[in-house]
Amino acid sequence: MDTTYYLYARDLLLRPMATELWGVTSASSPSSLYRFEGPTRIDEIDGHDQTNISCATDLAESANGNLLAMSCSNELQELSTDSRPLKLLGAHPTLPSESARAMGR
């Protein structure tokens, strides 16, 4: 019996963060995050359940080792990965999004 777990990785951006591997869906809305813990455990954080990650299209690691992701309001969010749901540690405004500029905001 083959017990290998396969994840369909199309449109999934993989990013190493500290000692873990994270992934974010890049072509679906809302986005989902995936935390890979070894070859057999994959945790999904669904953007339907946690709206502050629902617009994330990429991930990065902060200087403190926390997860960085963009919000739907174009803020750079720092999120703690030690809890579920992910805890918002801070949000920092960025430049206006293309859609906001097109609407004159």
CYANA upper distance limits for C-alpha pairs under 8 A (distance plus 0.5 A):
  4 THR  CA     40 THR  CA      8.43
  5 TYR  CA     39 PRO  CA      8.32
  5 TYR  CA     40 THR  CA      6.95
 11 ASP  CA     25 THR  CA      6.37
 11 ASP  CA     26 SER  CA      5.83
 11 ASP  CA     27 ALA  CA      6.35
 12 LEU  CA     23 GLY  CA      6.53
 12 LEU  CA     24 VAL  CA      6.04
 12 LEU  CA     25 THR  CA      5.12
 12 LEU  CA     26 SER  CA      6.34
 13 LEU  CA     23 GLY  CA      5.77
 13 LEU  CA     24 VAL  CA      5.85
 13 LEU  CA     25 THR  CA      6.92
 13 LEU  CA     26 SER  CA      7.04
 13 LEU  CA     58 ASP  CA      7.41
 14 LEU  CA     21 LEU  CA      7.34
 14 LEU  CA     22 TRP  CA      6.19
 14 LEU  CA     23 GLY  CA      4.81
 14 LEU  CA     24 VAL  CA      7.29
 15 ARG  CA     21 LEU  CA      6.33
 15 ARG  CA     22 TRP  CA      5.69
 15 ARG  CA     23 GLY  CA      6.49
 15 ARG  CA     59 LEU  CA      7.25
 15 ARG  CA     60 ALA  CA      7.70
 16 PRO  CA     20 GLU  CA      6.41
 16 PRO  CA     21 LEU  CA      4.98
 16 PRO  CA     22 TRP  CA      6.59
 17 MET  CA     21 LEU  CA      6.40
 17 MET  CA     22 TRP  CA      7.28
 17 MET  CA     60 ALA  CA      7.97
 17 MET  CA     61 GLU  CA      6.41
 17 MET  CA     65 GLY  CA      7.69
 17 MET  CA     67 LEU  CA      8.12
 18 ALA  CA     61 GLU  CA      8.38
 18 ALA  CA     65 GLY  CA      6.91
 20 GLU  CA     35 ARG  CA      7.76
 20 GLU  CA     36 PHE  CA      7.07
 20 GLU  CA     37 GLU  CA      7.09
 21 LEU  CA     35 ARG  CA      6.62
 21 LEU  CA     36 PHE  CA      5.76
 21 LEU  CA     37 GLU  CA      7.76
 22 TRP  CA     33 LEU  CA      7.58
 22 TRP  CA     34 TYR  CA      6.00
 22 TRP  CA     35 ARG  CA      5.15
 22 TRP  CA     36 PHE  CA      6.54
 23 GLY  CA     33 LEU  CA      6.12
 23 GLY  CA     34 TYR  CA      5.34
 23 GLY  CA     35 ARG  CA      7.03
 23 GLY  CA     36 PHE  CA      8.42
 23 GLY  CA     59 LEU  CA      8.32
 24 VAL  CA     31 SER  CA      7.31
 24 VAL  CA     32 SER  CA      6.32
 24 VAL  CA     33 LEU  CA      5.08
 24 VAL  CA     34 TYR  CA      6.75
 24 VAL  CA     56 ALA  CA      7.78
 24 VAL  CA     57 THR  CA      7.00
 24 VAL  CA     58 ASP  CA      6.73
 24 VAL  CA     59 LEU  CA      7.63
 25 THR  CA     31 SER  CA      5.94
 25 THR  CA     32 SER  CA      6.16
 25 THR  CA     33 LEU  CA      7.21
 25 THR  CA     57 THR  CA      7.16
 26 SER  CA     31 SER  CA      7.56
 26 SER  CA     56 ALA  CA      8.37
 26 SER  CA     57 THR  CA      5.50
 26 SER  CA     58 ASP  CA      7.63
 27 ALA  CA     31 SER  CA      8.33
 27 ALA  CA     57 THR  CA      8.36
 29 SER  CA     47 GLY  CA      8.49
 29 SER  CA     54 SER  CA      7.43
 29 SER  CA     55 CYS  CA      7.57
 30 PRO  CA     46 ASP  CA      8.39
 30 PRO  CA     47 GLY  CA      5.68
 30 PRO  CA     48 HIS  CA      6.97
 30 PRO  CA     54 SER  CA      5.02
 30 PRO  CA     55 CYS  CA      6.56
 31 SER  CA     46 ASP  CA      7.49
 31 SER  CA     47 GLY  CA      5.71
 31 SER  CA     53 ILE  CA      7.18
 31 SER  CA     54 SER  CA      5.14
 31 SER  CA     55 CYS  CA      6.25
 31 SER  CA     56 ALA  CA      6.45
 31 SER  CA     57 THR  CA      7.58
 32 SER  CA     44 GLU  CA      7.31
 32 SER  CA     45 ILE  CA      6.13
 32 SER  CA     46 ASP  CA      5.06
 32 SER  CA     47 GLY  CA      5.56
 32 SER  CA     53 ILE  CA      7.72
 32 SER  CA     54 SER  CA      7.20
 32 SER  CA     56 ALA  CA      8.45
 33 LEU  CA     44 GLU  CA      6.30
 33 LEU  CA     45 ILE  CA      5.53
 33 LEU  CA     46 ASP  CA      7.04
 33 LEU  CA     47 GLY  CA      8.20
 33 LEU  CA     53 ILE  CA      8.25
 34 TYR  CA     42 ILE  CA      6.97
 34 TYR  CA     43 ASP  CA      6.03
 34 TYR  CA     44 GLU  CA      5.12
 34 TYR  CA     45 ILE  CA      6.73
 35 ARG  CA     42 ILE  CA      6.11
 35 ARG  CA     43 ASP  CA      5.58
 35 ARG  CA     44 GLU  CA      7.08
 36 PHE  CA     41 ARG  CA      6.59
 36 PHE  CA     42 ILE  CA      5.13
 36 PHE  CA     43 ASP  CA      7.09
 37 GLU  CA     41 ARG  CA      5.66
 37 GLU  CA     42 ILE  CA      6.60
 37 GLU  CA     43 ASP  CA      8.45
 45 ILE  CA     49 ASP  CA      7.98
 45 ILE  CA     50 GLN  CA      7.72
 45 ILE  CA     85 PRO  CA      8.49
 46 ASP  CA     50 GLN  CA      6.77
 46 ASP  CA     54 SER  CA      8.14
 47 GLY  CA     51 THR  CA      5.78
 47 GLY  CA     52 ASN  CA      7.94
 47 GLY  CA     53 ILE  CA      6.10
 47 GLY  CA     54 SER  CA      4.58
 47 GLY  CA     55 CYS  CA      8.27
 48 HIS  CA     54 SER  CA      7.32
 50 GLN  CA     54 SER  CA      7.34
 50 GLN  CA     85 PRO  CA      7.32
 50 GLN  CA     86 LEU  CA      8.44
 51 THR  CA     55 CYS  CA      8.47
 52 ASN  CA     71 SER  CA      6.25
 52 ASN  CA     72 CYS  CA      7.75
 53 ILE  CA     69 ALA  CA      7.49
 53 ILE  CA     70 MET  CA      7.87
 53 ILE  CA     71 SER  CA      6.78
 53 ILE  CA     72 CYS  CA      8.46
 54 SER  CA     71 SER  CA      7.95
 54 SER  CA     72 CYS  CA      7.71
 55 CYS  CA     70 MET  CA      7.33
 55 CYS  CA     71 SER  CA      6.29
 55 CYS  CA     72 CYS  CA      5.59
 56 ALA  CA     69 ALA  CA      6.18
 56 ALA  CA     70 MET  CA      5.78
 56 ALA  CA     71 SER  CA      6.87
 56 ALA  CA     72 CYS  CA      8.15
 57 THR  CA     69 ALA  CA      8.29
 57 THR  CA     70 MET  CA      8.02
 58 ASP  CA     69 ALA  CA      7.09
 58 ASP  CA     70 MET  CA      8.27
 59 LEU  CA     67 LEU  CA      7.38
 59 LEU  CA     68 LEU  CA      6.17
 59 LEU  CA     69 ALA  CA      5.72
 60 ALA  CA     67 LEU  CA      6.56
 60 ALA  CA     68 LEU  CA      5.49
 60 ALA  CA     69 ALA  CA      7.32
 61 GLU  CA     65 GLY  CA      6.13
 61 GLU  CA     66 ASN  CA      6.09
 61 GLU  CA     67 LEU  CA      5.48
 61 GLU  CA     68 LEU  CA      6.12
 62 SER  CA     66 ASN  CA      5.66
 62 SER  CA     67 LEU  CA      6.72
 62 SER  CA     68 LEU  CA      6.66
 62 SER  CA     78 GLU  CA      7.74
 66 ASN  CA     78 GLU  CA      6.85
 66 ASN  CA     79 LEU  CA      6.40
 66 ASN  CA     80 SER  CA      6.02
 66 ASN  CA     81 THR  CA      7.24
 67 LEU  CA     78 GLU  CA      6.22
 67 LEU  CA     79 LEU  CA      5.60
 67 LEU  CA     80 SER  CA      6.95
 67 LEU  CA     81 THR  CA      7.35
 68 LEU  CA     76 LEU  CA      7.12
 68 LEU  CA     77 GLN  CA      6.00
 68 LEU  CA     78 GLU  CA      5.25
 68 LEU  CA     79 LEU  CA      6.77
 69 ALA  CA     76 LEU  CA      6.33
 69 ALA  CA     77 GLN  CA      5.84
 69 ALA  CA     78 GLU  CA      7.33
 69 ALA  CA     79 LEU  CA      8.28
 70 MET  CA     74 ASN  CA      6.33
 70 MET  CA     75 GLU  CA      6.02
 70 MET  CA     76 LEU  CA      5.15
 70 MET  CA     77 GLN  CA      6.34
 71 SER  CA     75 GLU  CA      5.71
 71 SER  CA     76 LEU  CA      6.93
 71 SER  CA     77 GLN  CA      7.07
 74 ASN  CA     93 PRO  CA      7.34
 74 ASN  CA     94 THR  CA      6.84
 74 ASN  CA     95 LEU  CA      8.15
 74 ASN  CA     96 PRO  CA      7.48
 74 ASN  CA     97 SER  CA      6.80
 75 GLU  CA     91 ALA  CA      6.34
 75 GLU  CA     92 HIS  CA      5.77
 75 GLU  CA     93 PRO  CA      5.05
 75 GLU  CA     94 THR  CA      6.17
 76 LEU  CA     91 ALA  CA      5.99
 76 LEU  CA     92 HIS  CA      5.59
 76 LEU  CA     93 PRO  CA      6.88
 76 LEU  CA     94 THR  CA      7.28
 77 GLN  CA     88 LEU  CA      7.45
 77 GLN  CA     89 LEU  CA      7.99
 77 GLN  CA     90 GLY  CA      6.29
 77 GLN  CA     91 ALA  CA      4.83
 77 GLN  CA     92 HIS  CA      6.92
 78 GLU  CA     88 LEU  CA      6.63
 78 GLU  CA     89 LEU  CA      5.92
 78 GLU  CA     90 GLY  CA      5.82
 78 GLU  CA     91 ALA  CA      6.80
 79 LEU  CA     86 LEU  CA      6.53
 79 LEU  CA     87 LYS  CA      5.92
 79 LEU  CA     88 LEU  CA      5.16
 79 LEU  CA     89 LEU  CA      5.97
 79 LEU  CA     90 GLY  CA      7.85
 80 SER  CA     86 LEU  CA      6.25
 80 SER  CA     87 LYS  CA      5.59
 80 SER  CA     88 LEU  CA      7.00
 80 SER  CA     89 LEU  CA      7.08
 81 THR  CA     86 LEU  CA      6.11
 81 THR  CA     87 LYS  CA      7.64
 82 ASP  CA     86 LEU  CA      7.78
 82 ASP  CA     87 LYS  CA      8.47
 83 SER  CA     87 LYS  CA      7.06
 96 PRO  CA    100 ALA  CA      6.61
 96 PRO  CA    101 ARG  CA      6.94
 96 PRO  CA    105 ARG  CA      8.37
 97 SER  CA    101 ARG  CA      6.82
 98 GLU  CA    102 ALA  CA      6.68
 99 SER  CA    103 MET  CA      6.84
100 ALA  CA    104 GLY  CA      6.82
100 ALA  CA    105 ARG  CA      5.66
101 ARG  CA    105 ARG  CA      6.02
